[in-house]
Amino acid sequence: MSTACQRFCATTGFFRSCATTTTLFNRLVNPNHSTALSHRRGYASSPCFVPYLKLDLVTSRKFHLARLVRSSNMSTLSNSENMTRAIIHPTIESIRSLRKLIDPSVSVGFVPTMGALHEGHLSLARAARSQNDVVIASIFVNPTQFGEGEDLDRYPRQLEKDVDLLTEVGVDHVFAPSSDMMYRKNHATYVVPMGFDQTREGESRPGHFRGVATVVTKLFNIVQPTNAYFGQKDAVQCAVIRRIVDDLDMDVNVQIMDTVREKDGLAMSSRNAYLTSEERDKAPVLYQALCAAREVFESRCARGMDEVDAKDLREVVENILETEPSLTEVQYVAIDDLETMQPLTEVGDGGCIISLACILGSVRLIDNIVLR
C-alpha cells in the first residue's frame, strides 16, 4: 500500500485489513477497476486508494453497502492528494453496476450535459454537489436533437478537459457513452412530447424536442437519479423535461437553476465559442432587449395594471434587436406561459417567459427571461 494510502487509512480509519471490504469498495467506485484505474490521474498505486469518497459498511453476516458520502476528514490531506479524478464510465453496464451498489438511502445528483463545459454547467454540478451524497454527470452529444444542417459535426468535444473541470467541482462519476451505445442497431423507440413542436423554438428546430425527451428519458432510466439539474437558459427544454417526468411518473426531482451570464449579460453557452471577437461584443444586445421588456412590465405593474399586453412586450424586444445590424435574423420573440410554453396575449399575475432566438453571424443564440 502506498504512503499516501496509509496516511488516508490512518486519518479516516475506514479501510482495515479486510479483502472483502477492499473488493466491495473497488466494485463500488469502478466496476471495471482492474483496467480503468491505471488510466486515472491522481491515483496512488494501490487500487483501493480513492480518497474522494468514504464507504460506511454495516457488518452482519456479510458487508452491506449503507452509505456513500464524501469524506469529512479529507481536509487533513494536501490538495494534490485530495483531488481524485472523477471516474469515466463509457458503457451503460458500467454506470448501472455502480448504481446498483448505491443504497436507496443515498441521494444521487445528476447533471446531464453535451460537454464543452462552461460556468453554467459547472454551477449545476456545484448545486448537485451541495445537495447530494453522490454526483454523476453525463457527457453525450445527442445526435437525435440536432436537425439537418445544424452543428452536430462541429459541436465541441473535449472529454478529458471536461472531466477535469467536473472533478474540480466535486463530481464523482462521469457517464460518457458513444452514440452507437445509446442508439443501438434497430433502435425504434422515441419519446414525443405533444405540442412542443408547435412552440416557437419547436417550429425553428423540428424534431428537436423528440430528441431531447428521448435522450433524457434514457439517461434517467440508466442513472436513476434522485435529483437532476438543468439550466433555465433552455426554457422550452426545461418545460419538456418537467412534462415527461410528470406524465411518465418518473421518480426524479427536476431542479431548474438560474441562467448563468457573463459580466455583460450574455447567457453562457457552448456555442458562444463560435462567435468572432466582433460578434461577441455585439451579443449582449439579446439580454439588453429582454431587460428592457422587463422594465416595461414592472413599471406597468407598479402603476396598478392587472395585465400587460404581450404585443407591447414583444415590440420592446424587437425594437432593440433591430438596432443591431450584426443580427442577420431574429427567428422569434415569444411571450409564453411559464408551464406550457404556449403563447399569451396578456400577461397577468401568473407572469410569463419571454424567449428569443437570433442569428448573429453564423451562430444561433437563444435567451429568455422570466417575468413574475
N, C-alpha and C positions, 0 to 999 in steps of 0.2 A: 504493500500500500504506500502511496506517495506521502511525502511530508505534509503537503497541503491537505491531503485527505485525512491524515492522522490528526492534524490541527482541527479540522472540521468536526471529526468524531468526538474529540476531546471537548470541544466547545459546546456542542449540542447534546452529546450523549445519546444520539439516536441509533447509530449503526453499531451493533455489537457483533461479536463473532458468531454469526448465525448465517449459514449458507442459504437457508430458506428466505430470510429477510432480504439478503442481497439479491437473490434471484427474483423475488417479487418486486423489489424496487426497480431493478433493471427492466423488467417487463412493463412496469408502470410508465416509466419515463420514455421508453422506446421499445416497442415490441420487437424491433429488429436491431437491438443494441449491438450485437456481435459484429455487424458490418457498418452500422451508421455512426457509432460513437467516434470511430477513428477519424471521421471527416469533420467533426465539430471543433471549432476553435475554442480555446479556453478551458478544455477539459484536462484534468490530470490523467496519468496513465492508467489508473485503476478504473475499470468500467463501472464501478458503483459510485464514483465520485460525481455527484450532481448537486452542488451546493446551493442552487437556486431554489430547491424545494426541500421540504422535510416530510417524512412519512410517519404518521402515528398509527401504530398497529395494536390491535387488541388480541391478546393471547387467549385461546381456548384450546380446542383440540387441534386447530390449525390457525394460521395467521389470517386475519380478515382485514381487508382494506377499509379503514374507517374514515380517514380524513386526509386530504392532500392540501397543504397550506404552505404559504411562503414562510420561510424560517424567520423568526423574530430575532434570532441571535446572529444573523449574518453581519451585523454592524462591527463585530469583532474582527472580521476579515478585511483584507485590503480590497480596494475597488476592483483590481485586476482579477482577484480570486473570486469576488462576489459575482462578477458579470459572466455568467454561464450562458452560452448562446442558446437561443430558442431552438428546439428540435424541429427539423423539417420532416413532415410526413408526406411522401409523394404518392401514396396509394390510399384508397378508401379502406382497405383491410387494415392498414397501419393505424389510421385515426380511429377506426371502430374498435380495434383491440385496446387502444388507450382508453377510449370512452367506457368500455365495459368494465374496466378495472376501477373506475372512479365511483365511489359510493354515492347513492342518491342524495345523501345529506350535503354533499359538496356542491357548491354553486359553480357553474361554468359560464363564463362570459365569452361571447363570440363576436368577432369583428370581421365581417366579410369584406374583402377588397379585391380590386383587379390589379393591385400593385402600383408601381410608380408613386410611392407614398409621399405625402406632404403632411404639413402640420395638422390639416383637417383629419386625416386618417389617424395620426398619432394621438390626437385629442380623444378620439373614440377609444383607442386602446388604453389610454390613461384612465378614462372613465370606467372601462371594464375592469382594469386592474384594481381600482379603488373599491369596487362593489362586488367582486367575486373572488372565490378561492383559487380557481384555475382560469387562465385566459388562453383561448385559442383564436388565432386569426387565420383567414384563408387568403391565398393569393391565386386568383384564377381569372384570366382574361376570357370571359364567357362569349363564345362566338355567336350564340343564338340571340344575343341582344344587339348585335351590330347589323345594320341594314346594308343593302347594296350600295357601294360607293362610299361607305363610311371608313373609319380609320383602323379597322381591325389589324391589318398587317403592320401598320407603323405605330400601333399603340405601344408606349414604352414598356419594356420588360427588363427588370433589373432585380432578379430574385435575391441574389446574395446581399446586395445593398439594402433591400427592403427587410430582409431577415435581421440584419444588423440593427436597423432602426427600430424594429419591433422588439428586439431584445432589450434595447436601451430603455424602453418604456415599460418593460416588465411582462411582455408576452411569453408564455411558457412553450407553446407549440404552434407550428405553422403548417396548415394543410395546403399543399401546393400540387394539386393533381394536373394531369395533362387533359387536353380536350378529348382525346381518344378514350380516356378512362371515364370522364364524366358523361360522354355521349358515345356509348359503345355501338358496335355494328348492329344494325336493325333497330336502333332507338326510335320509338314511335309515339312516346307519351309526352304531352306538354300540358302545362297549366295555363289556361286562358282566362284572365280576369275580365269579365264582360264590362263593356262601357269605357274602358280606359283608352282604347284606340281612338275614341271619339273626343278625348281631351285635346287641347291644342298641342301639347307635347306628343301625344299619340299620333295625331294627324301628321306631324312633322317626321315621325320615326315609325312607320307602320311595322307592326310585329315586335317592336322593342319590348313592350311590357309582357308579352308572352314569354320572351326570353328571360326577362328579369324574374317573373313569377316562377318559371320552371327551375331556374338555377337556384333561387333562394329556397324553394321547397326541397330540392335535392340536398342542398347544404344543411338545412335544418334536420332533415332525416338522417344524414350521416353524422353530424356533430352532436345533435340533441342538446342544444344549449339551454341554460336556464334563462339567460338574458342575451339579447342580440342588439347590436349598436349600429345605427345608421345616421348619416348627416342630413340635415334639413335642406341642404342645397338642392338635392334631387327630390323635389317636392312631390311630384306625382309618383315616383318610385316608392317613397315613404307611404303614401296612401295605398298603393298596390300591396305592399307588404303587410300593412295593417289589415287590409281586406282579406288576403288569403289566410293569414293567421286566424282571423276571426271566423271566416267561412268554413275553413277546414279543421277547426278546433285543434290547432297546434298548441302544444304545451310549452310556449316560449313567450317571454315578456319582451316586447319590442320597445327599445329605448331610442327616441329620436333626439339627437343633440343639435344644438345651435350651429349654424354655418360659421366656420372659421374664416376670417378675412385677413387680407394683407393690410398694412397700415393705411393704405389709401382706399380701402373698402372693397377691393376686388375679391370676390369669393375664390378661395383656394381650390384649384382643380389641377389634375394631372395634365390636362390639355393646355394649361397656361404655358407649358414649356414650348408649345408650338409657336407662340407669339414672337414676332420680332421685337426689338427694343422699342421701336416707334409705336408698334401696335400695343405693346404692354403699357406704354404711357397713356394711351387713349382708353384702355379697357375700363378704368374706374367709372366711366360715364354710365355704365349699366346700373351700378349701385346708387349713383347720384340721382338717376331718374326715379328709382324706386323710393329713395328717401324723400324726394320732392312730393311724390304721391302720398306718402305717409304724413307729411306735414299738412297737406290739404285735408286729409281725412281727420287728423287730430284737431285741426283748427275748427272744422265744421262741427265736430262732436262737442268741442268746448263751447260753441255757440248754442248748444242745445238741440241740434238737429238729430232726429231719431234715425234717419237713413241718409246715406250719401249715394248719389248716382254713380254707378260703376263706370259709366261712359266718361264722366268727368275725370275720374282717377286714371283711366286708360289714356285719355288725351294728355294729361300732365306728363305721363311717362313717355308717350310717343313724341311729344313736342321737344323734350330734352334730347331724346335719342337722335332726332332729326338734325340737331345742331352739330353732330359729329360725322363729318364726311367719310371717315375711315370705316364706318359701319356700312358694309356693302349690302346688307339685308337685315331687316327686322322681321324675323319669321312670325313672331306673335307677341302680343302683350295680353295676358289673360287675367281676369278678375274672377276667382273661383271660390266655391265653398271649401272650407278647410278639410272636411272629411271626405266628400265625394269627388272633389275636383271638378264639379260641374259648374258651368258659368252662372254668374249672378248678374242681375240687372240693378239691384240695390244692395248696399252693404249696411246692415243694421247691427244689433247687439252681438250677433254671432261672429262678427268680423269676417275676414276673408284672407285669401292669399293672392298676392299679385306676383305673377311669374312672367318671365320673358325669355326669349331666345333670340340671339343675334349672331350674324356672321361678321367677324372682324378679320379682315384679310381673308385667309382661308380657314380660320378657326371658328368653330361653333361654340359659343359661350352661353350658359344659362345662369339664371339667378332668380331669387324670389325674396319676398319679404312678407311677414305675417302681420296683419293689422287686427287688433282686437279692441 
